[in-house]
């Protein structure tokens, strides 16, 4: 074989090899987990007004080398328990976690049109939601409560009979006030006050903020006990009224209508959440943000 022919053959072999590699790299992902790893990001929906679970970090700076899209927030721009859980899940998948912040009722409605991969937003598992969303094992549990202004005359839940209670739209708190909360009976400790009327706002944190600002549309608000604790710690003049009204099992959610298969991602997230329970990661994050271990179901 001549020298020229050998060089030509080597060049052709190299071109063939590069073409094959390029073709392999362009193969579409087989499922959502493969897409996440190929993309290098886990896109998570969460509520930016739900401290201490999730809120904007006003002092955080967006990294210059982030893989997050321009309309997504980075982990440096968010903070909270749910945020830290989402970031840890991303690390265990080997990718960067990015955040989307759609309205809560949009998340719980399903049919996300592939705009984000999962929800890590303290979502309670309910039979209705399970029809449209797949859930992991719970990553923590919270007590649902009712709160009022610190100087209000209300002393018991019964004092709110016939009164208006605020709750976030499409939340379990809204369902509890309406009397149609679909949870196991052992998770519901107290019924809503007789004749209570719900007043809905986009998030239950807006209920707390509205009540303190002097709104007269409602007399109390229902939310997670962790949110009320955060409200009090932030100096809001509010207090819990009575004890826990129901217990929430909170999990990561995936849209059943995603265009790619999601079973492998669900299995991987379940494996990681079980490991995070076992190795103390979730307990440590809970202590960090709630000063309590909420990785066990709350007591009545």
N, C-alpha and C positions, 0 to 999 in steps of 0.2 A: 504494500500500500504506500502510495506517495505521501510525502510530508503534507502537501496541500490537502489531499483527501482526508488524511488523519485529522487535521485541524478542522476541516469542514464537518467531519463526523462528530467531533467533540462539541463543536458549536451547536450542531443540530440536537445532540443529546442534552446539552445544557438548556437550550430553549424548550425542549420537550419537558424536562424536569421542572423548570420554572413555571411553565404553562400548567402542568399538572398540579403543582403546589398552589398556584393562584386559583385554579378551578376549585380545588378542595377548600380553600379559605372562603370562597364565595358561596359555598353550599348553604342553603337556608337552614336555620336551626330546626331540629326535629321537635322540640317542645319548649315551653317557657323557660325552664331551667337552663337549657342550652342557649337560649337567646340572651338570658341575663349574663351568663358567663362570657358569651361571645361579645356582648356589648360592653361588659366591664362595669355595669352599674345595676343596682337594685333600686327600682323606683317605688317609693313608699308614699301612700297617701296618709295624711294625719291632720289633726286640727291645730292651727297655729294660735288658738286662743283657748287653751285647755290646760293651763298650768296647774299643778306641776308635771302633768303627763307630757305636755307638748306646748311649746310657745316659741316665738321668735327670739333669737339672741341678738339684741340690738348692737352689742359690742363685737359680735363675730364678723370676721372678714372672709369673704369668699376666696378660696385658694386659687391661685393663677393656673395651676395645673389640674384643676378638677375635670372629671369626665362628665359631670352633670350638665344637662342642657341649659340654655340660657333662661328658660322659663321654669326651671327647677331650683330648689334651694339645696345648699350643701349642708353637711352636718355641722359645719362651723357657724351657719346662720340659724340653726335651730338648737333647742335645748329641752331637756325634760326626760322623764322616765321612758316614755314610749320612744322618744328619739334615740336614747341610748340603747334600748332593746333592738331597734331597727338597725342601728349602726353595728351592733354586735352580730346580728344575723348576717349582715352584709360581709363582715370580716370572715365569718365562718364559711360563707359561700365563695370567698376570695375576690369580692368586688367592692366598689365604692357605693355607699348608700346615698341616694338623692331623694328629695322630698317634693311632693305635690300637695297642694292645700285646697282641694275642692270642698264645697259645702257638705256637711254631714249627711243630709238627706240624699245627695247624689251618690255618696259612697254606699250607703245602706240599700239603695235601690238596685245595685248591681248593674250589669251591662255597661261596663266601664270603657268600652271601645278601645281597649288596649292602651289607655292613656297612662296607667300606672300598673305595677305588677301585683302589689299586695297592699293591704291596709294594716298598719300597726297604729291603731287609734283607740285602744281600750274599748273594743267592740264586744258587747255581751252576746253570747251565743243564744239564739232563740230559734224555735222551730220555723218561724216565718222566714227569718233570714237564711236559714239553712236550705231553703228551697232555691235560693239564687246565689248563695255564696258557700264556698267550702271553708271550714274552720280547722285550725290546728288544735292541738291540745292547749288548754288555757295556760297562759304564761304568768297570770296573777289574778287576784280576786279582790273586789272592793265592796264595801258596804254602801248601799244607797241610803240617803238621808233626806230630810227636809230642813231647810234653814230659814230663819227670819231675821229681821233687824234686831240688834242687841237690846234696844230699849222698847221693843214692842210688848204688848200686853199678852201675847200668845204664850201659854205655858205648856200646853199639851197638843198633840196632833188633833184631838177632838175639837180644840178651839178653832180649827180651820174649817170646820163643817160649813159648807155653803160658800166658802171663800175661794179666791182665785189663786192658783199656784202656777208659777212659771216653770217651764222646762224647755230644753232644746228640742227642735223639730226632729221627728223620727228617732227619738231616743227611747230607751226603756222607761225613763222617768215620765215621759209624756204618756206612755202606755199605762203605767201604774196609776197615774192620776185619773185617766179615762176608764180605769177598771178593766182593761183588756190586756194586761201584761201576761204574756205567754211564756211562763217559766215553770219548772217543777214546783209543786206546791210546797215542798220543803225549803225552797229558796225564797218564798214570799212569807215574811213574818207579820206584816201589818197591812191591812187594806187602806186605801186612800180615805181621807175624811169624807163622811157622808155629804153628798151634794157638791163636792169640790169641783171646780171648773178649771180646765187647763188654759194657760196662756203661753203660746209657743213663740220662741225666738230662735234664730239660726243656731246658737249654741247656748248651753246652760250657763256658761260663764257670763254671757250677756245678761242673763237673768239676775245674777248677783250684782253685776255692775249697774244694771237698771234700777234695782231695788235701792241700792245705796245712793244713787243719784237723785232719788225722789220720785221715781215713776209711781203712778197711782193705779196702773193697770192690774197689778197683782199684789198679793199680801205676803207671799213666801216663794221659795224656789226649791226644786228638788234636783239633786245631783249626787255625784260621788262624795263620800265623806272626805276623800283626799282633797277634793276641790274646795270644800268648805274650810278644811284645815289650812289650805293655802291662802284662802281669802282672809281668814283671821290673822295668819302670820304676816300678810301684806298690809294689815292695819284696817281692813274693812270692818265696820261695826255690825257684824252678824254673828249668829250663834246657831248651833244645831238645836232642833226641836224634837225631843223624844229620842228614841233609839233607832237602830238600823231598821229600815222598812223592807228591804229585800237584799239578797246577795247576788252579786254579778260575777259570772265566770267569763273572763275576758281573754280573747284569742286573736290571733292573726287571721285575716280573711283573704280569700282569693276569689275572683269573679269566675263563676262557672261558665260564662259566655266568652271567655278569652278565646281568641282565634287559634291559639296553640294549645296542645294538651298540657295540663297542669299537674297531673298525678305525681310526677317525679319531684317537682318543686314542693308540693305539699308534704311528701314523704321526707324530703331533705329538711324542711323547716321543722317538722315534727321531731326528727332526730336531734336537731340542734337545740330545740326548746327543752326536750327531755335532758339533754346534756347540760344545758344552762341551769336547770333545776338542780341536777346532781352535783355539779361542780361549784355551786354557790354564787354563780354570776348573777342570777335573778334576785336572790336574797340580798346581795351586796348593793345592787342598783336600787332595790326597794328601800333599803336602809338609807341610801344616799338621798333619795328624793322624798320619801315619806316618813323617815325616821321610825320605820316599823317594817316588819317582814310581812308583806301582803301576798306572799307566794303560796300561802295556805288559805283555804276557805274561811271567811270571817265567821266568828261566833255570833249567835243571835243576841 
